Structure formats: structure tokens, C-alpha cells
């Protein structure tokens, strides 16, 4: 495990410490969780950006609307129904 020193404004440190205390965790744990969350968000964005790069957004939107129209009775469609709708 690596030790990292960071510089931050006192006001940010105090806010971070207060939030960590409210959550019942150490400031170190809070910062690690915050960074992990940010990294996961970026990785998810990168994944979907890569996967959806060549997708026709209009076609995808129409397929999504078909699926959503099937859920109007509040009962989610089964997998086979969804599969049939997106073909």
C-alpha cells in the first residue's frame, strides 16, 4: 500500500473531516471511498463510451421506447419479450 501526502485548503480538510465523522469513518477511509467512487464513474463512462461509439442512437432510442411502452402496466417484461423487442 502506498502512502500519499496531499495538499488541500484547510476549509476543504475541515469539511472532509466533518463529513467523515458524520459517516462514522476515518478521514482516510472517506477520501479513499471518494476517490474509488470517482474512478469507478470514469471507468463506467469510458466503458459505455467505447461500447456505444458505433451505436445508432435513434434506433436505440426507438427500441428503448418499445420496451418502456411494455412496462406501462407496471409489470416489467420478461427477458424474452425484451429480446424480441430489440431485434
C-alpha positions, 0 to 999 in steps of 0.5 A: 500500500502506498502512502500519499501526502496531499495538499488541500485548503484547510476549509476543504480538510475541515469539511472532509473531516466533518463529513467523515465523522458524520459517516462514522469513518476515518478521514482516510477511509472517506477520501479513499471511498471518494476517490474509488467512487470517482474512478469507478464513474470514469471507468463506467463512462469510458466503458459505455463510451467505447461500447456505444461509439458505433451505436445508432442512437435513434434506433436505440432510442426507438427500441428503448421506447418499445420496451418502456411502452411494455412496462406501462402496466407496471409489470416489467417484461420478461427477458424474452419479450425484451429480446424480441423487442430489440431485434 
